[in-house]
Amino acid sequence: MTAKAKELAASLERMKNNSRVSGIIVIVDDTACPACQGVQGNYTLDEDIPTLPVEWCSCAGGCTARYQPFLNDIYP
Ligand SMILES: [Zn+2]
């Protein structure tokens, strides 16, 4: 596991353990490869959240997909 993969996994764990977080959004760049575009979207905590960096990623500069928390406060 690369340092980046560890960091992404740790950030996902932190979000999952935060009671204000109701879901996870996977964000990718507009120019990301089809594999990255394929995992983009909103996920509930019960769903299988894709592992980042994307395994089949072919982005020129490396995978830029990242997790973003979906907070309860914003959508009460
Ligand atoms: Zn990619």
PDB file of the backbone (N, CA, C, O) and the ligand in Angstrom, with CONECT records:
HET     ZN  A 101       1
ATOM      1  N   MET A   1       0.856  -1.199   0.000  1.00  0.00           N
ATOM      2  CA  MET A   1       0.000   0.000   0.000  1.00  0.00           C
ATOM      3  C   MET A   1       0.893   1.251   0.000  1.00  0.00           C
ATOM      4  O   MET A   1       1.815   1.363   0.807  1.00  0.00           O
ATOM      5  N   THR A   2       0.615   2.158  -0.886  1.00  0.00           N
ATOM      6  CA  THR A   2       1.428   3.367  -0.962  1.00  0.00           C
ATOM      7  C   THR A   2       1.049   4.336   0.160  1.00  0.00           C
ATOM      8  O   THR A   2       0.016   4.173   0.809  1.00  0.00           O
ATOM      9  N   ALA A   3       1.888   5.334   0.378  1.00  0.00           N
ATOM     10  CA  ALA A   3       1.619   6.343   1.404  1.00  0.00           C
ATOM     11  C   ALA A   3       0.314   7.060   1.087  1.00  0.00           C
ATOM     12  O   ALA A   3      -0.473   7.377   1.979  1.00  0.00           O
ATOM     13  N   LYS A   4       0.100   7.310  -0.203  1.00  0.00           N
ATOM     14  CA  LYS A   4      -1.114   8.010  -0.601  1.00  0.00           C
ATOM     15  C   LYS A   4      -2.350   7.160  -0.306  1.00  0.00           C
ATOM     16  O   LYS A   4      -3.364   7.672   0.169  1.00  0.00           O
ATOM     17  N   ALA A   5      -2.261   5.872  -0.589  1.00  0.00           N
ATOM     18  CA  ALA A   5      -3.378   4.975  -0.328  1.00  0.00           C
ATOM     19  C   ALA A   5      -3.680   4.921   1.165  1.00  0.00           C
ATOM     20  O   ALA A   5      -4.842   4.910   1.569  1.00  0.00           O
ATOM     21  N   LYS A   6      -2.631   4.886   1.979  1.00  0.00           N
ATOM     22  CA  LYS A   6      -2.806   4.866   3.439  1.00  0.00           C
ATOM     23  C   LYS A   6      -3.484   6.134   3.920  1.00  0.00           C
ATOM     24  O   LYS A   6      -4.380   6.095   4.762  1.00  0.00           O
ATOM     25  N   GLU A   7      -3.046   7.253   3.376  1.00  0.00           N
ATOM     26  CA  GLU A   7      -3.605   8.539   3.777  1.00  0.00           C
ATOM     27  C   GLU A   7      -5.084   8.618   3.402  1.00  0.00           C
ATOM     28  O   GLU A   7      -5.908   9.090   4.186  1.00  0.00           O
ATOM     29  N   LEU A   8      -5.412   8.152   2.197  1.00  0.00           N
ATOM     30  CA  LEU A   8      -6.804   8.175   1.754  1.00  0.00           C
ATOM     31  C   LEU A   8      -7.661   7.255   2.617  1.00  0.00           C
ATOM     32  O   LEU A   8      -8.783   7.606   2.980  1.00  0.00           O
ATOM     33  N   ALA A   9      -7.132   6.081   2.945  1.00  0.00           N
ATOM     34  CA  ALA A   9      -7.876   5.136   3.784  1.00  0.00           C
ATOM     35  C   ALA A   9      -8.097   5.728   5.168  1.00  0.00           C
ATOM     36  O   ALA A   9      -9.171   5.580   5.752  1.00  0.00           O
ATOM     37  N   ALA A  10      -7.065   6.404   5.692  1.00  0.00           N
ATOM     38  CA  ALA A  10      -7.175   7.009   7.023  1.00  0.00           C
ATOM     39  C   ALA A  10      -8.201   8.135   7.010  1.00  0.00           C
ATOM     40  O   ALA A  10      -8.975   8.274   7.956  1.00  0.00           O
ATOM     41  N   SER A  11      -8.217   8.938   5.952  1.00  0.00           N
ATOM     42  CA  SER A  11      -9.170  10.047   5.898  1.00  0.00           C
ATOM     43  C   SER A  11     -10.589   9.507   5.788  1.00  0.00           C
ATOM     44  O   SER A  11     -11.518  10.083   6.354  1.00  0.00           O
ATOM     45  N   LEU A  12     -10.762   8.406   5.065  1.00  0.00           N
ATOM     46  CA  LEU A  12     -12.093   7.789   4.950  1.00  0.00           C
ATOM     47  C   LEU A  12     -12.546   7.267   6.315  1.00  0.00           C
ATOM     48  O   LEU A  12     -13.706   7.438   6.691  1.00  0.00           O
ATOM     49  N   GLU A  13     -11.638   6.636   7.054  1.00  0.00           N
ATOM     50  CA  GLU A  13     -11.966   6.127   8.389  1.00  0.00           C
ATOM     51  C   GLU A  13     -12.408   7.256   9.313  1.00  0.00           C
ATOM     52  O   GLU A  13     -13.398   7.137  10.034  1.00  0.00           O
ATOM     53  N   ARG A  14     -11.649   8.359   9.277  1.00  0.00           N
ATOM     54  CA  ARG A  14     -11.985   9.512  10.120  1.00  0.00           C
ATOM     55  C   ARG A  14     -13.387  10.018   9.810  1.00  0.00           C
ATOM     56  O   ARG A  14     -14.160  10.327  10.717  1.00  0.00           O
ATOM     57  N   MET A  15     -13.711  10.100   8.517  1.00  0.00           N
ATOM     58  CA  MET A  15     -15.038  10.594   8.125  1.00  0.00           C
ATOM     59  C   MET A  15     -16.124   9.640   8.590  1.00  0.00           C
ATOM     60  O   MET A  15     -17.165  10.065   9.091  1.00  0.00           O
ATOM     61  N   LYS A  16     -15.877   8.346   8.421  1.00  0.00           N
ATOM     62  CA  LYS A  16     -16.870   7.341   8.815  1.00  0.00           C
ATOM     63  C   LYS A  16     -17.126   7.372  10.317  1.00  0.00           C
ATOM     64  O   LYS A  16     -18.237   7.089  10.766  1.00  0.00           O
ATOM     65  N   ASN A  17     -16.108   7.714  11.089  1.00  0.00           N
ATOM     66  CA  ASN A  17     -16.227   7.714  12.549  1.00  0.00           C
ATOM     67  C   ASN A  17     -16.749   9.035  13.102  1.00  0.00           C
ATOM     68  O   ASN A  17     -16.919   9.178  14.313  1.00  0.00           O
ATOM     69  N   ASN A  18     -16.999   9.981  12.241  1.00  0.00           N
ATOM     70  CA  ASN A  18     -17.508  11.280  12.653  1.00  0.00           C
ATOM     71  C   ASN A  18     -19.034  11.243  12.574  1.00  0.00           C
ATOM     72  O   ASN A  18     -19.599  10.992  11.510  1.00  0.00           O
ATOM     73  N   SER A  19     -19.700  11.496  13.710  1.00  0.00           N
ATOM     74  CA  SER A  19     -21.154  11.360  13.747  1.00  0.00           C
ATOM     75  C   SER A  19     -21.866  12.409  12.901  1.00  0.00           C
ATOM     76  O   SER A  19     -23.039  12.237  12.569  1.00  0.00           O
ATOM     77  N   ARG A  20     -21.183  13.481  12.550  1.00  0.00           N
ATOM     78  CA  ARG A  20     -21.811  14.509  11.709  1.00  0.00           C
ATOM     79  C   ARG A  20     -21.794  14.128  10.236  1.00  0.00           C
ATOM     80  O   ARG A  20     -22.473  14.746   9.416  1.00  0.00           O
ATOM     81  N   VAL A  21     -21.019  13.117   9.911  1.00  0.00           N
ATOM     82  CA  VAL A  21     -20.896  12.705   8.515  1.00  0.00           C
ATOM     83  C   VAL A  21     -21.956  11.652   8.198  1.00  0.00           C
ATOM     84  O   VAL A  21     -21.999  10.595   8.828  1.00  0.00           O
ATOM     85  N   SER A  22     -22.814  11.951   7.214  1.00  0.00           N
ATOM     86  CA  SER A  22     -23.878  11.014   6.877  1.00  0.00           C
ATOM     87  C   SER A  22     -23.575  10.247   5.597  1.00  0.00           C
ATOM     88  O   SER A  22     -24.270   9.288   5.260  1.00  0.00           O
ATOM     89  N   GLY A  23     -22.547  10.668   4.893  1.00  0.00           N
ATOM     90  CA  GLY A  23     -22.194   9.972   3.657  1.00  0.00           C
ATOM     91  C   GLY A  23     -20.853  10.447   3.156  1.00  0.00           C
ATOM     92  O   GLY A  23     -20.239  11.351   3.722  1.00  0.00           O
ATOM     93  N   ILE A  24     -20.410   9.820   2.084  1.00  0.00           N
ATOM     94  CA  ILE A  24     -19.104  10.141   1.508  1.00  0.00           C
ATOM     95  C   ILE A  24     -19.312  10.488   0.040  1.00  0.00           C
ATOM     96  O   ILE A  24     -20.038   9.802  -0.679  1.00  0.00           O
ATOM     97  N   ILE A  25     -18.674  11.546  -0.385  1.00  0.00           N
ATOM     98  CA  ILE A  25     -18.703  11.922  -1.793  1.00  0.00           C
ATOM     99  C   ILE A  25     -17.320  11.644  -2.363  1.00  0.00           C
ATOM    100  O   ILE A  25     -16.312  12.048  -1.783  1.00  0.00           O
ATOM    101  N   VAL A  26     -17.271  10.960  -3.491  1.00  0.00           N
ATOM    102  CA  VAL A  26     -15.995  10.756  -4.172  1.00  0.00           C
ATOM    103  C   VAL A  26     -15.903  11.796  -5.282  1.00  0.00           C
ATOM    104  O   VAL A  26     -16.733  11.840  -6.190  1.00  0.00           O
ATOM    105  N   ILE A  27     -14.882  12.622  -5.184  1.00  0.00           N
ATOM    106  CA  ILE A  27     -14.678  13.727  -6.118  1.00  0.00           C
ATOM    107  C   ILE A  27     -13.540  13.369  -7.070  1.00  0.00           C
ATOM    108  O   ILE A  27     -12.502  12.873  -6.631  1.00  0.00           O
ATOM    109  N   VAL A  28     -13.722  13.614  -8.354  1.00  0.00           N
ATOM    110  CA  VAL A  28     -12.617  13.456  -9.298  1.00  0.00           C
ATOM    111  C   VAL A  28     -12.537  14.699 -10.176  1.00  0.00           C
ATOM    112  O   VAL A  28     -13.512  15.438 -10.312  1.00  0.00           O
ATOM    113  N   ASP A  29     -11.388  14.918 -10.759  1.00  0.00           N
ATOM    114  CA  ASP A  29     -11.221  16.055 -11.653  1.00  0.00           C
ATOM    115  C   ASP A  29     -12.035  15.850 -12.932  1.00  0.00           C
ATOM    116  O   ASP A  29     -12.316  14.716 -13.319  1.00  0.00           O
ATOM    117  N   ASP A  30     -12.408  16.949 -13.581  1.00  0.00           N
ATOM    118  CA  ASP A  30     -13.148  16.879 -14.842  1.00  0.00           C
ATOM    119  C   ASP A  30     -12.360  16.133 -15.906  1.00  0.00           C
ATOM    120  O   ASP A  30     -12.936  15.508 -16.797  1.00  0.00           O
ATOM    121  N   THR A  31     -11.047  16.204 -15.805  1.00  0.00           N
ATOM    122  CA  THR A  31     -10.185  15.605 -16.823  1.00  0.00           C
ATOM    123  C   THR A  31      -9.737  14.189 -16.428  1.00  0.00           C
ATOM    124  O   THR A  31      -8.886  13.601 -17.096  1.00  0.00           O
ATOM    125  N   ALA A  32     -10.302  13.647 -15.355  1.00  0.00           N
ATOM    126  CA  ALA A  32      -9.874  12.326 -14.873  1.00  0.00           C
ATOM    127  C   ALA A  32     -10.231  11.231 -15.882  1.00  0.00           C
ATOM    128  O   ALA A  32     -11.111  11.403 -16.725  1.00  0.00           O
ATOM    129  N   CYS A  33      -9.531  10.113 -15.773  1.00  0.00           N
ATOM    130  CA  CYS A  33      -9.731   8.988 -16.698  1.00  0.00           C
ATOM    131  C   CYS A  33     -11.097   8.323 -16.437  1.00  0.00           C
ATOM    132  O   CYS A  33     -11.719   8.563 -15.401  1.00  0.00           O
ATOM    133  N   PRO A  34     -11.558   7.486 -17.387  1.00  0.00           N
ATOM    134  CA  PRO A  34     -12.869   6.832 -17.239  1.00  0.00           C
ATOM    135  C   PRO A  34     -13.005   6.016 -15.948  1.00  0.00           C
ATOM    136  O   PRO A  34     -14.087   5.959 -15.364  1.00  0.00           O
ATOM    137  N   ALA A  35     -11.919   5.389 -15.503  1.00  0.00           N
ATOM    138  CA  ALA A  35     -11.989   4.597 -14.262  1.00  0.00           C
ATOM    139  C   ALA A  35     -12.325   5.495 -13.082  1.00  0.00           C
ATOM    140  O   ALA A  35     -13.141   5.138 -12.233  1.00  0.00           O
ATOM    141  N   CYS A  36     -11.694   6.657 -13.035  1.00  0.00           N
ATOM    142  CA  CYS A  36     -11.974   7.607 -11.955  1.00  0.00           C
ATOM    143  C   CYS A  36     -13.392   8.161 -12.071  1.00  0.00           C
ATOM    144  O   CYS A  36     -14.120   8.249 -11.082  1.00  0.00           O
ATOM    145  N   GLN A  37     -13.774   8.534 -13.294  1.00  0.00           N
ATOM    146  CA  GLN A  37     -15.136   9.063 -13.501  1.00  0.00           C
ATOM    147  C   GLN A  37     -16.167   8.044 -13.048  1.00  0.00           C
ATOM    148  O   GLN A  37     -17.250   8.402 -12.586  1.00  0.00           O
ATOM    149  N   GLY A  38     -15.819   6.760 -13.186  1.00  0.00           N
ATOM    150  CA  GLY A  38     -16.746   5.685 -12.840  1.00  0.00           C
ATOM    151  C   GLY A  38     -17.025   5.560 -11.357  1.00  0.00           C
ATOM    152  O   GLY A  38     -18.079   5.049 -10.979  1.00  0.00           O
ATOM    153  N   VAL A  39     -16.117   6.010 -10.502  1.00  0.00           N
ATOM    154  CA  VAL A  39     -16.333   5.880  -9.053  1.00  0.00           C
ATOM    155  C   VAL A  39     -16.859   7.168  -8.443  1.00  0.00           C
ATOM    156  O   VAL A  39     -17.206   7.213  -7.263  1.00  0.00           O
ATOM    157  N   GLN A  40     -16.915   8.215  -9.261  1.00  0.00           N
ATOM    158  CA  GLN A  40     -17.392   9.503  -8.770  1.00  0.00           C
ATOM    159  C   GLN A  40     -18.850   9.391  -8.333  1.00  0.00           C
ATOM    160  O   GLN A  40     -19.650   8.740  -9.004  1.00  0.00           O
ATOM    161  N   GLY A  41     -19.197  10.019  -7.217  1.00  0.00           N
ATOM    162  CA  GLY A  41     -20.585  10.016  -6.807  1.00  0.00           C
ATOM    163  C   GLY A  41     -20.754  10.066  -5.310  1.00  0.00           C
ATOM    164  O   GLY A  41     -19.784  10.190  -4.562  1.00  0.00           O
ATOM    165  N   ASN A  42     -22.002   9.967  -4.879  1.00  0.00           N
ATOM    166  CA  ASN A  42     -22.335  10.007  -3.454  1.00  0.00           C
ATOM    167  C   ASN A  42     -22.553   8.586  -2.945  1.00  0.00           C
ATOM    168  O   ASN A  42     -23.175   7.760  -3.613  1.00  0.00           O
ATOM    169  N   TYR A  43     -22.039   8.321  -1.768  1.00  0.00           N
ATOM    170  CA  TYR A  43     -22.195   7.003  -1.170  1.00  0.00           C
ATOM    171  C   TYR A  43     -22.686   7.166   0.257  1.00  0.00           C
ATOM    172  O   TYR A  43     -22.231   8.053   0.980  1.00  0.00           O
ATOM    173  N   THR A  44     -23.612   6.314   0.660  1.00  0.00           N
ATOM    174  CA  THR A  44     -23.990   6.293   2.067  1.00  0.00           C
ATOM    175  C   THR A  44     -22.944   5.460   2.802  1.00  0.00           C
ATOM    176  O   THR A  44     -22.184   4.718   2.179  1.00  0.00           O
ATOM    177  N   LEU A  45     -22.908   5.587   4.135  1.00  0.00           N
ATOM    178  CA  LEU A  45     -21.892   4.866   4.904  1.00  0.00           C
ATOM    179  C   LEU A  45     -22.107   3.355   4.852  1.00  0.00           C
ATOM    180  O   LEU A  45     -21.184   2.586   5.120  1.00  0.00           O
ATOM    181  N   ASP A  46     -23.331   2.926   4.507  1.00  0.00           N
ATOM    182  CA  ASP A  46     -23.629   1.487   4.428  1.00  0.00           C
ATOM    183  C   ASP A  46     -23.159   0.878   3.116  1.00  0.00           C
ATOM    184  O   ASP A  46     -23.006  -0.338   3.001  1.00  0.00           O
ATOM    185  N   GLU A  47     -22.936   1.726   2.141  1.00  0.00           N
ATOM    186  CA  GLU A  47     -22.557   1.229   0.826  1.00  0.00           C
ATOM    187  C   GLU A  47     -21.083   0.864   0.782  1.00  0.00           C
ATOM    188  O   GLU A  47     -20.304   1.234   1.660  1.00  0.00           O
ATOM    189  N   ASP A  48     -20.724   0.134  -0.253  1.00  0.00           N
ATOM    190  CA  ASP A  48     -19.323  -0.160  -0.516  1.00  0.00           C
ATOM    191  C   ASP A  48     -18.690   1.084  -1.120  1.00  0.00           C
ATOM    192  O   ASP A  48     -18.941   1.415  -2.279  1.00  0.00           O
ATOM    193  N   ILE A  49     -17.884   1.762  -0.348  1.00  0.00           N
ATOM    194  CA  ILE A  49     -17.252   2.980  -0.834  1.00  0.00           C
ATOM    195  C   ILE A  49     -15.966   2.587  -1.556  1.00  0.00           C
ATOM    196  O   ILE A  49     -15.147   1.853  -1.004  1.00  0.00           O
ATOM    197  N   PRO A  50     -15.782   3.069  -2.784  1.00  0.00           N
ATOM    198  CA  PRO A  50     -14.626   2.646  -3.580  1.00  0.00           C
ATOM    199  C   PRO A  50     -13.297   2.974  -2.893  1.00  0.00           C
ATOM    200  O   PRO A  50     -13.149   4.010  -2.245  1.00  0.00           O
ATOM    201  N   THR A  51     -12.362   2.081  -3.053  1.00  0.00           N
ATOM    202  CA  THR A  51     -11.032   2.310  -2.515  1.00  0.00           C
ATOM    203  C   THR A  51     -10.270   3.248  -3.440  1.00  0.00           C
ATOM    204  O   THR A  51     -10.252   3.066  -4.657  1.00  0.00           O
ATOM    205  N   LEU A  52      -9.647   4.241  -2.848  1.00  0.00           N
ATOM    206  CA  LEU A  52      -8.833   5.191  -3.609  1.00  0.00           C
ATOM    207  C   LEU A  52      -7.369   5.026  -3.213  1.00  0.00           C
ATOM    208  O   LEU A  52      -7.109   4.630  -2.078  1.00  0.00           O
ATOM    209  N   PRO A  53      -6.406   5.305  -4.076  1.00  0.00           N
ATOM    210  CA  PRO A  53      -6.593   5.671  -5.475  1.00  0.00           C
ATOM    211  C   PRO A  53      -7.233   4.542  -6.288  1.00  0.00           C
ATOM    212  O   PRO A  53      -7.099   3.367  -5.946  1.00  0.00           O
ATOM    213  N   VAL A  54      -7.921   4.909  -7.356  1.00  0.00           N
ATOM    214  CA  VAL A  54      -8.645   3.958  -8.189  1.00  0.00           C
ATOM    215  C   VAL A  54      -7.672   2.941  -8.790  1.00  0.00           C
ATOM    216  O   VAL A  54      -6.653   3.297  -9.383  1.00  0.00           O
ATOM    217  N   GLU A  55      -8.020   1.673  -8.616  1.00  0.00           N
ATOM    218  CA  GLU A  55      -7.102   0.595  -9.011  1.00  0.00           C
ATOM    219  C   GLU A  55      -6.732   0.641 -10.494  1.00  0.00           C
ATOM    220  O   GLU A  55      -5.565   0.465 -10.844  1.00  0.00           O
ATOM    221  N   TRP A  56      -7.707   0.875 -11.362  1.00  0.00           N
ATOM    222  CA  TRP A  56      -7.451   0.823 -12.811  1.00  0.00           C
ATOM    223  C   TRP A  56      -7.235   2.211 -13.395  1.00  0.00           C
ATOM    224  O   TRP A  56      -7.383   2.430 -14.597  1.00  0.00           O
ATOM    225  N   CYS A  57      -6.885   3.138 -12.521  1.00  0.00           N
ATOM    226  CA  CYS A  57      -6.696   4.522 -12.946  1.00  0.00           C
ATOM    227  C   CYS A  57      -5.624   4.645 -14.015  1.00  0.00           C
ATOM    228  O   CYS A  57      -4.565   4.023 -13.932  1.00  0.00           O
ATOM    229  N   SER A  58      -5.921   5.467 -15.031  1.00  0.00           N
ATOM    230  CA  SER A  58      -4.919   5.731 -16.071  1.00  0.00           C
ATOM    231  C   SER A  58      -4.743   7.235 -16.269  1.00  0.00           C
ATOM    232  O   SER A  58      -4.356   7.680 -17.350  1.00  0.00           O
ATOM    233  N   CYS A  59      -5.026   8.016 -15.231  1.00  0.00           N
ATOM    234  CA  CYS A  59      -4.823   9.460 -15.305  1.00  0.00           C
ATOM    235  C   CYS A  59      -3.340   9.747 -15.548  1.00  0.00           C
ATOM    236  O   CYS A  59      -2.463   9.098 -14.978  1.00  0.00           O
ATOM    237  N   ALA A  60      -3.089  10.723 -16.399  1.00  0.00           N
ATOM    238  CA  ALA A  60      -1.708  11.040 -16.768  1.00  0.00           C
ATOM    239  C   ALA A  60      -0.869  11.410 -15.552  1.00  0.00           C
ATOM    240  O   ALA A  60       0.275  10.970 -15.431  1.00  0.00           O
ATOM    241  N   GLY A  61      -1.425  12.210 -14.656  1.00  0.00           N
ATOM    242  CA  GLY A  61      -0.651  12.671 -13.506  1.00  0.00           C
ATOM    243  C   GLY A  61      -0.873  11.846 -12.245  1.00  0.00           C
ATOM    244  O   GLY A  61      -0.519  12.284 -11.151  1.00  0.00           O
ATOM    245  N   GLY A  62      -1.453  10.657 -12.385  1.00  0.00           N
ATOM    246  CA  GLY A  62      -1.777   9.851 -11.207  1.00  0.00           C
ATOM    247  C   GLY A  62      -3.195  10.146 -10.756  1.00  0.00           C
ATOM    248  O   GLY A  62      -3.787  11.164 -11.115  1.00  0.00           O
ATOM    249  N   CYS A  63      -3.719   9.234  -9.963  1.00  0.00           N
ATOM    250  CA  CYS A  63      -5.115   9.345  -9.530  1.00  0.00           C
ATOM    251  C   CYS A  63      -5.303  10.545  -8.607  1.00  0.00           C
ATOM    252  O   CYS A  63      -4.551  10.726  -7.649  1.00  0.00           O
ATOM    253  N   THR A  64      -6.308  11.359  -8.901  1.00  0.00           N
ATOM    254  CA  THR A  64      -6.574  12.536  -8.070  1.00  0.00           C
ATOM    255  C   THR A  64      -7.917  12.420  -7.349  1.00  0.00           C
ATOM    256  O   THR A  64      -8.372  13.374  -6.717  1.00  0.00           O
ATOM    257  N   ALA A  65      -8.546  11.255  -7.446  1.00  0.00           N
ATOM    258  CA  ALA A  65      -9.831  11.068  -6.771  1.00  0.00           C
ATOM    259  C   ALA A  65      -9.643  11.217  -5.265  1.00  0.00           C
ATOM    260  O   ALA A  65      -8.614  10.824  -4.717  1.00  0.00           O
ATOM    261  N   ARG A  66     -10.640  11.785  -4.607  1.00  0.00           N
ATOM    262  CA  ARG A  66     -10.526  11.975  -3.161  1.00  0.00           C
ATOM    263  C   ARG A  66     -11.906  11.901  -2.501  1.00  0.00           C
ATOM    264  O   ARG A  66     -12.944  12.009  -3.154  1.00  0.00           O
ATOM    265  N   TYR A  67     -11.871  11.713  -1.186  1.00  0.00           N
ATOM    266  CA  TYR A  67     -13.114  11.617  -0.413  1.00  0.00           C
ATOM    267  C   TYR A  67     -13.481  12.981   0.138  1.00  0.00           C
ATOM    268  O   TYR A  67     -12.621  13.786   0.494  1.00  0.00           O
ATOM    269  N   GLN A  68     -14.775  13.216   0.198  1.00  0.00           N
ATOM    270  CA  GLN A  68     -15.279  14.428   0.816  1.00  0.00           C
ATOM    271  C   GLN A  68     -16.451  14.016   1.703  1.00  0.00           C
ATOM    272  O   GLN A  68     -17.307  13.239   1.281  1.00  0.00           O
ATOM    273  N   PRO A  69     -16.494  14.538   2.939  1.00  0.00           N
ATOM    274  CA  PRO A  69     -17.603  14.145   3.805  1.00  0.00           C
ATOM    275  C   PRO A  69     -18.901  14.840   3.404  1.00  0.00           C
ATOM    276  O   PRO A  69     -18.895  15.969   2.914  1.00  0.00           O
ATOM    277  N   PHE A  70     -19.982  14.157   3.617  1.00  0.00           N
ATOM    278  CA  PHE A  70     -21.330  14.678   3.387  1.00  0.00           C
ATOM    279  C   PHE A  70     -21.891  14.931   4.771  1.00  0.00           C
ATOM    280  O   PHE A  70     -22.211  13.986   5.492  1.00  0.00           O
ATOM    281  N   LEU A  71     -22.017  16.215   5.161  1.00  0.00           N
ATOM    282  CA  LEU A  71     -22.339  16.546   6.547  1.00  0.00           C
ATOM    283  C   LEU A  71     -23.837  16.695   6.786  1.00  0.00           C
ATOM    284  O   LEU A  71     -24.556  17.262   5.963  1.00  0.00           O
ATOM    285  N   ASN A  72     -24.293  16.182   7.916  1.00  0.00           N
ATOM    286  CA  ASN A  72     -25.702  16.284   8.303  1.00  0.00           C
ATOM    287  C   ASN A  72     -26.184  17.717   8.364  1.00  0.00           C
ATOM    288  O   ASN A  72     -27.305  18.030   7.962  1.00  0.00           O
ATOM    289  N   ASP A  73     -25.314  18.594   8.876  1.00  0.00           N
ATOM    290  CA  ASP A  73     -25.706  19.983   9.119  1.00  0.00           C
ATOM    291  C   ASP A  73     -26.139  20.716   7.852  1.00  0.00           C
ATOM    292  O   ASP A  73     -27.004  21.591   7.888  1.00  0.00           O
ATOM    293  N   ILE A  74     -25.526  20.346   6.741  1.00  0.00           N
ATOM    294  CA  ILE A  74     -25.802  21.058   5.501  1.00  0.00           C
ATOM    295  C   ILE A  74     -27.184  20.689   4.963  1.00  0.00           C
ATOM    296  O   ILE A  74     -27.883  21.522   4.386  1.00  0.00           O
ATOM    297  N   TYR A  75     -27.562  19.436   5.161  1.00  0.00           N
ATOM    298  CA  TYR A  75     -28.881  18.972   4.706  1.00  0.00           C
ATOM    299  C   TYR A  75     -29.644  18.417   5.897  1.00  0.00           C
ATOM    300  O   TYR A  75     -29.707  17.202   6.081  1.00  0.00           O
ATOM    301  N   PRO A  76     -30.224  19.292   6.705  1.00  0.00           N
ATOM    302  CA  PRO A  76     -30.852  18.830   7.950  1.00  0.00           C
ATOM    303  C   PRO A  76     -32.107  17.971   7.697  1.00  0.00           C
ATOM    304  O   PRO A  76     -32.742  17.511   8.645  1.00  0.00           O
TER     305      PRO A  76
HETATM  306 ZN    ZN A 101      -7.783   8.081 -13.024  1.00  0.00          ZN2+
END
